[in-house]
């Protein structure tokens, strides 16, 4: 999905050609709300940046990987 296809107020995952999710599209108001929620959540327990092995991938990417590697 191209970011220009997203209508105001919609939320969409933006992916690269290899299926990695690189961003979540949202409106300015949604971003402010999410920032406030995350700020409140992390006051007692900070968020931790997780390693690449925890990156989200699309199901079709997993199926393709399994086909290629006979899993």
Backbone atoms as SQL, in Angstrom:
CREATE TABLE atoms (id INTEGER PRIMARY KEY, chain TEXT, resi INTEGER, resn TEXT, atom TEXT, x REAL, y REAL, z REAL);
INSERT INTO atoms VALUES
  (1, 'A', 1, 'UNK', 'N', 0.845, -1.174, 0.000),
  (2, 'A', 1, 'UNK', 'CA', 0.000, 0.000, 0.000),
  (3, 'A', 1, 'UNK', 'C', 0.888, 1.234, 0.000),
  (4, 'A', 2, 'UNK', 'N', 0.584, 2.140, -0.844),
  (5, 'A', 2, 'UNK', 'CA', 1.320, 3.393, -0.927),
  (6, 'A', 2, 'UNK', 'C', 0.684, 4.387, 0.037),
  (7, 'A', 3, 'UNK', 'N', 1.491, 5.183, 0.704),
  (8, 'A', 3, 'UNK', 'CA', 0.969, 6.138, 1.685),
  (9, 'A', 3, 'UNK', 'C', -0.018, 7.113, 1.062),
  (10, 'A', 4, 'UNK', 'N', 0.077, 7.379, -0.225),
  (11, 'A', 4, 'UNK', 'CA', -0.856, 8.300, -0.861),
  (12, 'A', 4, 'UNK', 'C', -2.249, 7.691, -0.997),
  (13, 'A', 5, 'UNK', 'N', -2.381, 6.379, -0.801),
  (14, 'A', 5, 'UNK', 'CA', -3.671, 5.714, -0.904),
  (15, 'A', 5, 'UNK', 'C', -4.444, 5.720, 0.404),
  (16, 'A', 6, 'UNK', 'N', -3.823, 6.150, 1.475),
  (17, 'A', 6, 'UNK', 'CA', -4.449, 6.132, 2.789),
  (18, 'A', 6, 'UNK', 'C', -5.287, 7.388, 2.975),
  (19, 'A', 7, 'UNK', 'N', -6.547, 7.188, 3.318),
  (20, 'A', 7, 'UNK', 'CA', -7.446, 8.316, 3.555),
  (21, 'A', 7, 'UNK', 'C', -7.242, 8.830, 4.974),
  (22, 'A', 8, 'UNK', 'N', -7.560, 10.081, 5.188),
  (23, 'A', 8, 'UNK', 'CA', -7.425, 10.691, 6.505),
  (24, 'A', 8, 'UNK', 'C', -8.212, 9.891, 7.529),
  (25, 'A', 9, 'UNK', 'N', -7.583, 9.561, 8.623),
  (26, 'A', 9, 'UNK', 'CA', -8.231, 8.801, 9.685),
  (27, 'A', 9, 'UNK', 'C', -8.035, 7.306, 9.591),
  (28, 'A', 10, 'UNK', 'N', -7.541, 6.795, 8.478),
  (29, 'A', 10, 'UNK', 'CA', -7.292, 5.370, 8.333),
  (30, 'A', 10, 'UNK', 'C', -5.928, 5.012, 8.911),
  (31, 'A', 11, 'UNK', 'N', -5.803, 3.796, 9.344),
  (32, 'A', 11, 'UNK', 'CA', -4.523, 3.285, 9.822),
  (33, 'A', 11, 'UNK', 'C', -4.127, 2.151, 8.888),
  (34, 'A', 12, 'UNK', 'N', -2.868, 2.133, 8.465),
  (35, 'A', 12, 'UNK', 'CA', -2.420, 1.092, 7.546),
  (36, 'A', 12, 'UNK', 'C', -0.962, 0.750, 7.807),
  (37, 'A', 13, 'UNK', 'N', -0.620, -0.509, 7.557),
  (38, 'A', 13, 'UNK', 'CA', 0.766, -0.928, 7.650),
  (39, 'A', 13, 'UNK', 'C', 1.434, -0.648, 6.314),
  (40, 'A', 14, 'UNK', 'N', 2.634, -0.115, 6.352),
  (41, 'A', 14, 'UNK', 'CA', 3.415, 0.147, 5.153),
  (42, 'A', 14, 'UNK', 'C', 4.544, -0.879, 5.148),
  (43, 'A', 15, 'UNK', 'N', 4.705, -1.611, 4.049),
  (44, 'A', 15, 'UNK', 'CA', 5.714, -2.660, 3.998),
  (45, 'A', 15, 'UNK', 'C', 6.720, -2.422, 2.878),
  (46, 'A', 16, 'UNK', 'N', 7.881, -3.020, 3.049),
  (47, 'A', 16, 'UNK', 'CA', 8.894, -2.995, 1.997),
  (48, 'A', 16, 'UNK', 'C', 8.627, -4.158, 1.048),
  (49, 'A', 17, 'UNK', 'N', 9.396, -4.243, -0.029),
  (50, 'A', 17, 'UNK', 'CA', 9.217, -5.331, -0.991),
  (51, 'A', 17, 'UNK', 'C', 9.463, -6.711, -0.385),
  (52, 'A', 18, 'UNK', 'N', 10.321, -6.768, 0.642),
  (53, 'A', 18, 'UNK', 'CA', 10.597, -8.066, 1.259),
  (54, 'A', 18, 'UNK', 'C', 9.632, -8.401, 2.396),
  (55, 'A', 19, 'UNK', 'N', 8.597, -7.576, 2.606),
  (56, 'A', 19, 'UNK', 'CA', 7.558, -7.886, 3.584),
  (57, 'A', 19, 'UNK', 'C', 7.758, -7.314, 4.968),
  (58, 'A', 20, 'UNK', 'N', 8.852, -6.594, 5.211),
  (59, 'A', 20, 'UNK', 'CA', 9.057, -5.992, 6.528),
  (60, 'A', 20, 'UNK', 'C', 8.125, -4.806, 6.712),
  (61, 'A', 21, 'UNK', 'N', 7.513, -4.716, 7.863),
  (62, 'A', 21, 'UNK', 'CA', 6.634, -3.603, 8.178),
  (63, 'A', 21, 'UNK', 'C', 7.509, -2.462, 8.677),
  (64, 'A', 22, 'UNK', 'N', 7.429, -1.320, 7.987),
  (65, 'A', 22, 'UNK', 'CA', 8.326, -0.223, 8.329),
  (66, 'A', 22, 'UNK', 'C', 7.635, 0.929, 9.031),
  (67, 'A', 23, 'UNK', 'N', 6.321, 1.024, 8.928),
  (68, 'A', 23, 'UNK', 'CA', 5.661, 2.106, 9.646),
  (69, 'A', 23, 'UNK', 'C', 4.162, 1.882, 9.700),
  (70, 'A', 24, 'UNK', 'N', 3.558, 2.536, 10.639),
  (71, 'A', 24, 'UNK', 'CA', 2.122, 2.515, 10.794),
  (72, 'A', 24, 'UNK', 'C', 1.636, 3.914, 10.467),
  (73, 'A', 25, 'UNK', 'N', 0.795, 4.040, 9.476),
  (74, 'A', 25, 'UNK', 'CA', 0.313, 5.359, 9.075),
  (75, 'A', 25, 'UNK', 'C', -0.865, 5.755, 9.963),
  (76, 'A', 26, 'UNK', 'N', -0.871, 6.997, 10.403),
  (77, 'A', 26, 'UNK', 'CA', -1.966, 7.490, 11.223),
  (78, 'A', 26, 'UNK', 'C', -2.046, 9.007, 11.109),
  (79, 'A', 27, 'UNK', 'N', -3.135, 9.541, 11.546),
  (80, 'A', 27, 'UNK', 'CA', -3.305, 10.993, 11.511),
  (81, 'A', 27, 'UNK', 'C', -2.489, 11.642, 12.618),
  (82, 'A', 28, 'UNK', 'N', -2.345, 12.954, 12.556),
  (83, 'A', 28, 'UNK', 'CA', -1.615, 13.694, 13.589),
  (84, 'A', 28, 'UNK', 'C', -2.290, 13.502, 14.945),
  (85, 'A', 29, 'UNK', 'N', -3.618, 13.544, 14.974),
  (86, 'A', 29, 'UNK', 'CA', -4.338, 13.380, 16.230),
  (87, 'A', 29, 'UNK', 'C', -4.116, 11.986, 16.816),
  (88, 'A', 30, 'UNK', 'N', -4.129, 10.959, 15.961),
  (89, 'A', 30, 'UNK', 'CA', -3.898, 9.597, 16.428),
  (90, 'A', 30, 'UNK', 'C', -2.472, 9.467, 16.974),
  (91, 'A', 31, 'UNK', 'N', -1.529, 10.094, 16.320),
  (92, 'A', 31, 'UNK', 'CA', -0.136, 10.052, 16.775),
  (93, 'A', 31, 'UNK', 'C', 0.002, 10.690, 18.159),
  (94, 'A', 32, 'UNK', 'N', -0.656, 11.833, 18.365),
  (95, 'A', 32, 'UNK', 'CA', -0.603, 12.499, 19.669),
  (96, 'A', 32, 'UNK', 'C', -1.205, 11.616, 20.755),
  (97, 'A', 33, 'UNK', 'N', -2.338, 10.992, 20.467),
  (98, 'A', 33, 'UNK', 'CA', -2.997, 10.111, 21.433),
  (99, 'A', 33, 'UNK', 'C', -2.102, 8.925, 21.769),
  (100, 'A', 34, 'UNK', 'N', -1.536, 8.289, 20.751),
  (101, 'A', 34, 'UNK', 'CA', -0.656, 7.149, 20.970),
  (102, 'A', 34, 'UNK', 'C', 0.577, 7.555, 21.781),
  (103, 'A', 35, 'UNK', 'N', 1.128, 8.715, 21.494),
  (104, 'A', 35, 'UNK', 'CA', 2.294, 9.213, 22.232),
  (105, 'A', 35, 'UNK', 'C', 1.970, 9.414, 23.707),
  (106, 'A', 36, 'UNK', 'N', 0.781, 9.965, 23.990),
  (107, 'A', 36, 'UNK', 'CA', 0.386, 10.168, 25.391),
  (108, 'A', 36, 'UNK', 'C', 0.218, 8.831, 26.115),
  (109, 'A', 37, 'UNK', 'N', -0.396, 7.863, 25.447),
  (110, 'A', 37, 'UNK', 'CA', -0.595, 6.547, 26.053),
  (111, 'A', 37, 'UNK', 'C', 0.752, 5.887, 26.328),
  (112, 'A', 38, 'UNK', 'N', 1.646, 5.911, 25.344),
  (113, 'A', 38, 'UNK', 'CA', 2.959, 5.294, 25.538),
  (114, 'A', 38, 'UNK', 'C', 3.757, 6.002, 26.621),
  (115, 'A', 39, 'UNK', 'N', 3.641, 7.314, 26.686),
  (116, 'A', 39, 'UNK', 'CA', 4.344, 8.078, 27.713),
  (117, 'A', 39, 'UNK', 'C', 3.878, 7.659, 29.098),
  (118, 'A', 40, 'UNK', 'N', 2.575, 7.519, 29.278),
  (119, 'A', 40, 'UNK', 'CA', 2.024, 7.105, 30.569),
  (120, 'A', 40, 'UNK', 'C', 2.453, 5.679, 30.911),
  (121, 'A', 41, 'UNK', 'N', 2.467, 4.799, 29.921),
  (122, 'A', 41, 'UNK', 'CA', 2.847, 3.402, 30.154),
  (123, 'A', 41, 'UNK', 'C', 4.308, 3.255, 30.553),
  (124, 'A', 42, 'UNK', 'N', 5.162, 4.096, 29.997),
  (125, 'A', 42, 'UNK', 'CA', 6.595, 3.917, 30.205),
  (126, 'A', 42, 'UNK', 'C', 7.147, 4.683, 31.397),
  (127, 'A', 43, 'UNK', 'N', 6.309, 5.368, 32.147),
  (128, 'A', 43, 'UNK', 'CA', 6.802, 6.093, 33.320),
  (129, 'A', 43, 'UNK', 'C', 7.380, 5.137, 34.362),
  (130, 'A', 44, 'UNK', 'N', 6.752, 3.994, 34.538),
  (131, 'A', 44, 'UNK', 'CA', 7.229, 3.030, 35.526),
  (132, 'A', 44, 'UNK', 'C', 8.122, 1.957, 34.905),
  (133, 'A', 45, 'UNK', 'N', 7.898, 1.639, 33.638),
  (134, 'A', 45, 'UNK', 'CA', 8.647, 0.572, 32.983),
  (135, 'A', 45, 'UNK', 'C', 8.965, 0.992, 31.548),
  (136, 'A', 46, 'UNK', 'N', 10.206, 1.418, 31.277),
  (137, 'A', 46, 'UNK', 'CA', 10.552, 1.901, 29.944),
  (138, 'A', 46, 'UNK', 'C', 10.400, 0.827, 28.862),
  (139, 'A', 47, 'UNK', 'N', 10.080, 1.279, 27.656),
  (140, 'A', 47, 'UNK', 'CA', 10.021, 0.366, 26.520),
  (141, 'A', 47, 'UNK', 'C', 11.443, -0.064, 26.158),
  (142, 'A', 48, 'UNK', 'N', 11.564, -1.242, 25.606),
  (143, 'A', 48, 'UNK', 'CA', 12.863, -1.781, 25.225),
  (144, 'A', 48, 'UNK', 'C', 12.855, -2.024, 23.720),
  (145, 'A', 49, 'UNK', 'N', 13.916, -1.595, 23.045),
  (146, 'A', 49, 'UNK', 'CA', 14.025, -1.874, 21.613),
  (147, 'A', 49, 'UNK', 'C', 14.408, -3.343, 21.454),
  (148, 'A', 50, 'UNK', 'N', 13.579, -4.064, 20.717),
  (149, 'A', 50, 'UNK', 'CA', 13.803, -5.492, 20.545),
  (150, 'A', 50, 'UNK', 'C', 14.633, -5.749, 19.293),
  (151, 'A', 51, 'UNK', 'N', 15.292, -6.872, 19.262),
  (152, 'A', 51, 'UNK', 'CA', 16.131, -7.258, 18.135),
  (153, 'A', 51, 'UNK', 'C', 15.340, -7.543, 16.869),
  (154, 'A', 52, 'UNK', 'N', 16.051, -7.628, 15.766),
  (155, 'A', 52, 'UNK', 'CA', 15.426, -7.833, 14.453),
  (156, 'A', 52, 'UNK', 'C', 14.644, -9.141, 14.380),
  (157, 'A', 53, 'UNK', 'N', 15.026, -10.129, 15.187),
  (158, 'A', 53, 'UNK', 'CA', 14.316, -11.409, 15.151),
  (159, 'A', 53, 'UNK', 'C', 12.861, -11.271, 15.594),
  (160, 'A', 54, 'UNK', 'N', 12.505, -10.143, 16.220),
  (161, 'A', 54, 'UNK', 'CA', 11.129, -9.897, 16.653),
  (162, 'A', 54, 'UNK', 'C', 10.352, -8.990, 15.697),
  (163, 'A', 55, 'UNK', 'N', 10.954, -8.603, 14.567),
  (164, 'A', 55, 'UNK', 'CA', 10.262, -7.762, 13.597),
  (165, 'A', 55, 'UNK', 'C', 9.012, -8.469, 13.077),
  (166, 'A', 56, 'UNK', 'N', 7.967, -7.708, 12.839),
  (167, 'A', 56, 'UNK', 'CA', 6.747, -8.265, 12.261),
  (168, 'A', 56, 'UNK', 'C', 6.971, -8.534, 10.777),
  (169, 'A', 57, 'UNK', 'N', 6.443, -9.649, 10.299),
  (170, 'A', 57, 'UNK', 'CA', 6.493, -9.956, 8.872),
  (171, 'A', 57, 'UNK', 'C', 5.104, -10.407, 8.438),
  (172, 'A', 58, 'UNK', 'N', 4.831, -10.268, 7.173),
  (173, 'A', 58, 'UNK', 'CA', 3.543, -10.692, 6.645),
  (174, 'A', 58, 'UNK', 'C', 3.494, -12.210, 6.527),
  (175, 'A', 59, 'UNK', 'N', 2.300, -12.794, 6.663),
  (176, 'A', 59, 'UNK', 'CA', 2.140, -14.248, 6.579),
  (177, 'A', 59, 'UNK', 'C', 2.639, -14.776, 5.240),
  (178, 'A', 60, 'UNK', 'N', 2.383, -14.049, 4.157),
  (179, 'A', 60, 'UNK', 'CA', 2.817, -14.538, 2.850),
  (180, 'A', 60, 'UNK', 'C', 4.340, -14.607, 2.766),
  (181, 'A', 61, 'UNK', 'N', 5.038, -13.738, 3.497),
  (182, 'A', 61, 'UNK', 'CA', 6.497, -13.774, 3.514),
  (183, 'A', 61, 'UNK', 'C', 6.974, -15.052, 4.192),
  (184, 'A', 62, 'UNK', 'N', 6.310, -15.426, 5.282),
  (185, 'A', 62, 'UNK', 'CA', 6.662, -16.653, 5.998),
  (186, 'A', 62, 'UNK', 'C', 6.387, -17.858, 5.110),
  (187, 'A', 63, 'UNK', 'N', 5.239, -17.878, 4.431),
  (188, 'A', 63, 'UNK', 'CA', 4.916, -18.996, 3.540),
  (189, 'A', 63, 'UNK', 'C', 5.942, -19.110, 2.418),
  (190, 'A', 64, 'UNK', 'N', 6.334, -17.971, 1.836),
  (191, 'A', 64, 'UNK', 'CA', 7.333, -17.977, 0.763),
  (192, 'A', 64, 'UNK', 'C', 8.664, -18.500, 1.287),
  (193, 'A', 65, 'UNK', 'N', 9.078, -18.047, 2.463),
  (194, 'A', 65, 'UNK', 'CA', 10.329, -18.497, 3.069),
  (195, 'A', 65, 'UNK', 'C', 10.307, -20.018, 3.267),
  (196, 'A', 66, 'UNK', 'N', 9.185, -20.522, 3.789),
  (197, 'A', 66, 'UNK', 'CA', 9.077, -21.960, 4.031),
  (198, 'A', 66, 'UNK', 'C', 9.140, -22.754, 2.734),
  (199, 'A', 67, 'UNK', 'N', 8.521, -22.231, 1.657),
  (200, 'A', 67, 'UNK', 'CA', 8.573, -22.918, 0.370),
  (201, 'A', 67, 'UNK', 'C', 9.996, -22.964, -0.157),
  (202, 'A', 68, 'UNK', 'N', 10.692, -21.843, -0.068),
  (203, 'A', 68, 'UNK', 'CA', 12.065, -21.761, -0.583),
  (204, 'A', 68, 'UNK', 'C', 12.985, -22.701, 0.184),
  (205, 'A', 69, 'UNK', 'N', 12.781, -22.797, 1.509),
  (206, 'A', 69, 'UNK', 'CA', 13.685, -23.576, 2.348),
  (207, 'A', 69, 'UNK', 'C', 13.103, -24.935, 2.717),
  (208, 'A', 70, 'UNK', 'N', 12.047, -25.354, 2.020),
  (209, 'A', 70, 'UNK', 'CA', 11.427, -26.668, 2.227),
  (210, 'A', 70, 'UNK', 'C', 11.121, -26.967, 3.684),
  (211, 'A', 71, 'UNK', 'N', 10.517, -26.016, 4.359),
  (212, 'A', 71, 'UNK', 'CA', 10.142, -26.212, 5.777),
  (213, 'A', 71, 'UNK', 'C', 8.664, -26.487, 5.899);
